[in-house]
């Protein structure tokens, strides 16, 4: 399958650089059975949920992963946390004007330094002098297409209201729309809200550069499904109730687990599941998602769930109606 099938032209001004207040974004409803597209507000999502539904959230928490420092020679260095190995050791992406060699030291200010270690894949090991101070000195890892530095407001805006477990370097953006009040209303309707965790890595948003979709290699990401969550989702599926995944990250965990175990079970592990056209969904019945980058694995997942022709029609409709795109943009509910 050619990657170019997932290309589309997006006017630059439709990239949302800042969010609107939670719960006020626009919402495009995509009905797979009829092919109809409906224009709504995000608050209307409640009218498309039903008693007995299970709403599955990803409760990962975005870490302040971006660090700006200087080499001992004075040159600027950007260190981007990817994965913690030990208390003081992280796998990081490191950018500098000249390649940093193992043993070189980076200064971040306030007496925090780091030593560059051996290479690991596209990144390298970075050993911090004071691991307890690392969380307080980094910046939120905003996507590069926002073309701006993280601001104080992003510390809250780029985090879901139900985020609990530190570990992501990008937000599960479909969940950014919910307010605590909306979630309370959803529960009072008789919808079961169930969290699981997938720590979103930089690979999730990496464009597919291979000419053929099948040749793309996914990065693995860590997930956890609790006993309580597994029981609730498994029971709902046994009873024929709808599983509504909030975001592609929640959908990937559910489909990974059921593919590996044959049903939804508790556990932790890593997944590099790559979902594209032809994938047989076995857990997810409805999907809430944002609008994704051209030729991204996220758009390919949504295409697999919706059908390629209908999803590209929906994107054309969203562009024509001036929807806001990407992480801080509007939402889509596929039923």
C-alpha positions as CSV (number, residue, x, y, z in Angstrom):
1,X,0.0,0.0,0.0
2,X,1.4,3.4,-1.0
3,X,2.1,5.9,1.7
4,X,1.1,8.7,-0.6
5,X,-2.6,7.6,-0.3
6,X,-2.5,9.3,3.1
7,X,-1.3,12.7,1.9
8,X,-3.5,15.7,1.9
9,X,-3.0,19.5,1.7
10,X,-3.6,21.5,4.9
11,X,-3.5,25.3,4.8
12,X,-0.9,26.4,7.4
13,X,-3.4,28.6,9.2
14,X,-5.5,25.6,10.2
15,X,-2.8,24.2,12.4
16,X,-4.0,25.1,16.0
17,X,-1.1,26.7,17.8
18,X,-3.0,27.3,21.0
19,X,-6.0,25.4,22.4
20,X,-9.5,26.7,22.9
21,X,-11.0,26.2,26.4
22,X,-11.6,22.5,27.2
23,X,-15.0,21.3,26.0
24,X,-15.5,24.0,23.5
25,X,-13.8,22.6,20.4
26,X,-15.7,21.6,17.3
27,X,-16.6,18.0,16.8
28,X,-17.0,16.2,13.5
29,X,-19.2,13.1,13.7
30,X,-18.3,10.3,11.2
31,X,-21.0,7.6,10.9
32,X,-19.4,4.6,9.3
33,X,-22.6,2.8,8.5
34,X,-24.3,5.7,6.7
35,X,-21.3,7.6,5.6
36,X,-22.8,10.8,7.0
37,X,-20.8,13.6,8.5
38,X,-22.3,15.9,11.2
39,X,-20.9,19.2,12.5
40,X,-21.2,19.5,16.3
41,X,-19.5,21.0,19.3
42,X,-17.4,18.9,21.6
43,X,-20.0,19.1,24.4
44,X,-22.4,17.3,22.1
45,X,-20.3,14.1,22.5
46,X,-22.5,13.2,25.5
47,X,-25.5,12.7,23.1
48,X,-23.5,10.1,21.2
49,X,-22.6,8.1,24.3
50,X,-25.1,5.6,25.7
51,X,-25.7,3.9,29.1
52,X,-23.6,0.8,29.3
53,X,-20.8,2.1,27.0
54,X,-17.2,1.9,28.3
55,X,-15.2,5.0,27.6
56,X,-11.5,4.0,27.7
57,X,-9.0,6.8,28.6
58,X,-5.2,6.9,28.5
59,X,-4.1,8.3,31.8
60,X,-0.5,8.8,31.0
61,X,1.1,12.1,32.1
62,X,3.4,14.1,29.9
63,X,6.8,14.8,31.4
64,X,8.7,18.1,30.8
65,X,11.1,16.3,28.5
66,X,12.9,19.2,26.6
67,X,16.1,20.6,28.1
68,X,18.2,23.4,26.7
69,X,21.8,23.5,27.8
70,X,25.3,24.4,26.8
71,X,28.5,22.5,26.1
72,X,31.5,23.4,28.1
73,X,32.8,25.2,25.0
74,X,29.6,27.4,25.1
75,X,27.7,25.8,22.2
76,X,23.9,25.3,22.6
77,X,22.6,21.7,23.1
78,X,19.0,20.4,23.2
79,X,18.4,17.2,25.2
80,X,15.0,15.5,24.7
81,X,14.1,12.8,27.2
82,X,12.7,9.6,25.7
83,X,12.9,6.8,28.3
84,X,14.2,6.5,31.9
85,X,16.5,3.6,32.5
86,X,17.7,4.2,36.1
87,X,17.3,7.1,38.6
88,X,20.0,9.2,36.8
89,X,20.1,7.7,33.3
90,X,17.8,8.4,30.4
91,X,17.7,7.5,26.7
92,X,17.6,10.9,25.0
93,X,17.7,12.6,21.7
94,X,20.6,15.1,21.6
95,X,20.9,18.0,19.2
96,X,23.9,20.2,18.9
97,X,25.8,22.1,16.2
98,X,28.5,19.4,16.3
99,X,28.1,15.8,17.3
100,X,28.6,15.2,21.0
101,X,31.0,12.5,22.0
102,X,30.7,10.1,25.0
103,X,32.1,11.8,28.1
104,X,31.2,15.3,27.1
105,X,29.3,17.4,29.7
106,X,26.3,19.6,29.2
107,X,25.3,22.4,31.6
108,X,21.7,23.3,32.1
109,X,22.0,26.0,34.8
110,X,21.1,25.8,38.5
111,X,24.0,23.4,38.9
112,X,22.4,20.6,36.9
113,X,24.8,19.0,34.5
114,X,24.7,15.8,32.4
115,X,27.3,13.5,30.9
116,X,26.8,12.1,27.4
117,X,27.1,8.3,27.3
118,X,27.0,5.6,24.6
119,X,24.6,5.7,21.6
120,X,21.4,3.8,21.7
121,X,19.6,3.6,18.3
122,X,18.8,7.2,17.2
123,X,19.6,8.6,20.7
124,X,22.1,8.1,23.4
125,X,22.4,7.6,27.2
126,X,22.5,10.8,29.2
127,X,23.5,10.7,32.9
128,X,22.2,13.6,35.0
129,X,24.2,14.9,38.0
130,X,21.0,15.4,40.2
131,X,18.1,13.2,39.0
132,X,15.7,14.7,41.6
133,X,16.0,18.1,39.9
134,X,15.4,16.8,36.4
135,X,11.5,17.1,36.5
136,X,11.6,20.8,37.5
137,X,13.9,22.1,34.8
138,X,12.6,20.7,31.6
139,X,10.0,22.3,29.3
140,X,6.8,20.7,27.9
141,X,7.7,18.8,24.7
142,X,5.4,20.7,22.3
143,X,5.2,19.3,18.7
144,X,7.5,21.2,16.3
145,X,4.6,22.1,14.0
146,X,3.4,24.5,16.6
147,X,6.4,26.6,15.8
148,X,6.7,28.2,19.2
149,X,8.4,27.7,22.6
150,X,6.4,26.1,25.4
151,X,4.7,28.7,27.7
152,X,3.6,28.4,31.3
153,X,0.0,27.8,30.1
154,X,1.2,24.6,28.3
155,X,2.1,23.0,31.6
156,X,-1.7,22.6,32.1
157,X,-3.1,22.8,28.6
158,X,-0.9,20.0,27.2
159,X,-2.0,17.6,29.9
160,X,-5.4,15.8,30.3
161,X,-7.3,16.5,33.4
162,X,-7.1,12.8,34.3
163,X,-3.3,12.4,33.8
164,X,-1.8,10.2,36.5
165,X,1.3,8.3,35.5
166,X,4.4,10.1,34.3
167,X,6.1,8.8,31.1
168,X,4.9,10.4,27.9
169,X,6.8,12.8,25.7
170,X,3.7,13.8,23.8
171,X,0.1,14.2,24.9
172,X,-2.7,11.7,24.1
173,X,-4.5,14.7,22.5
174,X,-8.0,13.4,22.1
175,X,-8.3,13.5,25.9
176,X,-7.3,17.1,26.1
177,X,-10.9,18.1,25.3
178,X,-12.5,16.7,28.5
179,X,-13.3,18.7,31.6
180,X,-13.7,17.1,35.0
181,X,-17.3,18.2,34.9
182,X,-18.0,16.5,31.5
183,X,-16.5,13.3,32.8
184,X,-18.8,13.5,35.8
185,X,-21.8,13.9,33.6
186,X,-20.7,11.0,31.5
187,X,-20.5,8.7,34.5
188,X,-23.9,9.9,35.8
189,X,-25.4,8.9,32.4
190,X,-24.4,5.3,33.1
191,X,-21.2,5.2,31.0
192,X,-18.3,3.4,32.6
193,X,-15.1,5.4,32.4
194,X,-12.0,3.1,32.5
195,X,-8.4,4.2,32.4
196,X,-5.4,2.4,31.0
197,X,-1.9,3.7,30.4
198,X,0.3,4.0,27.3
199,X,3.3,6.2,27.5
200,X,3.4,8.0,24.2
201,X,6.9,8.1,22.6
202,X,8.3,10.2,19.8
203,X,7.8,7.3,17.4
204,X,4.0,7.7,17.5
205,X,4.2,11.0,15.6
206,X,7.1,10.1,13.3
207,X,5.9,10.5,9.6
208,X,6.0,7.3,7.5
209,X,8.9,7.9,5.1
210,X,8.8,4.5,3.4
211,X,7.1,4.5,0.0
212,X,5.1,1.5,1.1
213,X,3.2,1.6,4.3
214,X,4.2,-2.0,5.1
215,X,7.9,-1.1,5.2
216,X,7.5,1.3,8.1
217,X,9.0,0.3,11.5
218,X,7.1,1.4,14.6
219,X,8.9,2.4,17.8
220,X,7.7,0.4,20.9
221,X,5.8,2.1,23.7
222,X,5.2,0.9,27.3
223,X,1.6,0.2,28.4
224,X,-0.2,-1.0,31.5
225,X,-3.8,-2.4,31.9
226,X,-4.9,-2.9,35.5
227,X,-6.9,-5.9,36.7
228,X,-9.9,-3.6,37.3
229,X,-9.7,-2.1,33.8
230,X,-9.3,-5.5,32.1
231,X,-12.3,-6.9,34.0
232,X,-14.5,-4.0,33.1
233,X,-13.6,-4.0,29.4
234,X,-13.8,-7.8,29.1
235,X,-17.2,-8.0,30.8
236,X,-18.6,-5.2,28.6
237,X,-17.4,-7.0,25.5
238,X,-18.9,-10.3,26.7
239,X,-22.2,-8.4,27.2
240,X,-22.1,-6.8,23.8
241,X,-21.6,-3.3,25.1
242,X,-19.7,-0.6,23.1
243,X,-16.0,0.1,23.8
244,X,-15.3,3.7,23.0
245,X,-11.6,4.4,22.8
246,X,-10.5,8.0,23.5
247,X,-7.5,8.4,21.2
248,X,-5.4,6.2,19.0
249,X,-3.2,5.4,22.0
250,X,-6.1,3.7,23.9
251,X,-7.2,1.9,20.7
252,X,-3.6,0.6,20.2
253,X,-3.4,-0.9,23.7
254,X,-6.8,-2.6,23.4
255,X,-6.1,-4.1,20.0
256,X,-2.5,-5.1,21.0
257,X,-3.7,-6.9,24.1
258,X,-6.6,-8.8,22.4
259,X,-4.3,-9.8,19.6
260,X,-1.7,-11.2,22.0
261,X,-4.0,-12.8,24.6
262,X,-7.3,-13.4,22.7
263,X,-9.2,-11.2,25.1
264,X,-8.6,-8.1,27.3
265,X,-6.3,-9.1,30.2
266,X,-4.3,-7.2,32.8
267,X,-0.6,-6.7,32.4
268,X,2.2,-4.4,31.5
269,X,4.6,-4.6,28.5
270,X,5.5,-2.8,25.3
271,X,3.7,-2.7,22.0
272,X,4.8,-1.7,18.5
273,X,1.5,-2.6,16.9
274,X,1.1,-0.9,13.6
275,X,-2.6,-0.5,12.5
276,X,-3.3,0.3,8.9
277,X,-6.0,-0.5,6.2
278,X,-7.1,-4.1,6.4
279,X,-6.5,-4.5,10.2
280,X,-9.3,-6.5,11.9
281,X,-10.5,-4.5,14.9
282,X,-11.7,-6.8,17.7
283,X,-12.1,-4.5,20.7
284,X,-12.9,-0.9,19.6
285,X,-16.4,0.0,18.5
286,X,-16.1,3.8,18.4
287,X,-13.2,6.1,18.4
288,X,-12.7,9.7,19.6
289,X,-9.7,11.3,18.0
290,X,-8.1,14.5,16.7
291,X,-7.1,15.4,13.2
292,X,-3.7,13.9,12.3
293,X,-0.7,14.8,10.2
294,X,-0.6,13.6,6.6
295,X,1.1,10.2,6.1
296,X,1.3,9.6,9.8
297,X,0.7,6.2,11.5
298,X,-2.2,7.9,13.4
299,X,-4.0,8.8,10.2
300,X,-3.4,5.2,9.0
301,X,-5.0,3.8,12.1
302,X,-8.0,6.1,11.8
303,X,-8.3,5.1,8.1
304,X,-8.3,1.4,9.0
305,X,-11.1,2.0,11.5
306,X,-13.2,4.2,9.3
307,X,-12.4,3.1,5.8
308,X,-10.0,5.1,3.6
309,X,-12.5,6.7,1.3
310,X,-14.7,8.0,4.1
311,X,-11.9,9.3,6.3
312,X,-10.3,11.2,3.5
313,X,-13.8,12.6,2.7
314,X,-14.1,13.6,6.3
315,X,-10.7,15.4,6.3
316,X,-11.7,17.3,3.1
317,X,-14.9,18.3,4.8
318,X,-13.0,19.5,7.9
319,X,-10.6,21.6,5.9
320,X,-13.5,23.1,3.8
321,X,-15.2,24.0,7.1
322,X,-12.1,25.5,8.7
323,X,-11.6,23.0,11.5
324,X,-8.5,23.4,13.6
325,X,-6.0,20.6,13.2
326,X,-3.5,18.5,15.2
327,X,-2.7,18.4,18.9
328,X,-4.5,21.6,20.0
329,X,-7.2,21.3,17.4
330,X,-10.7,20.1,17.0
331,X,-12.0,16.5,17.4
332,X,-13.7,13.7,15.5
333,X,-16.0,11.0,16.8
334,X,-16.2,7.9,14.6
335,X,-19.2,5.7,15.4
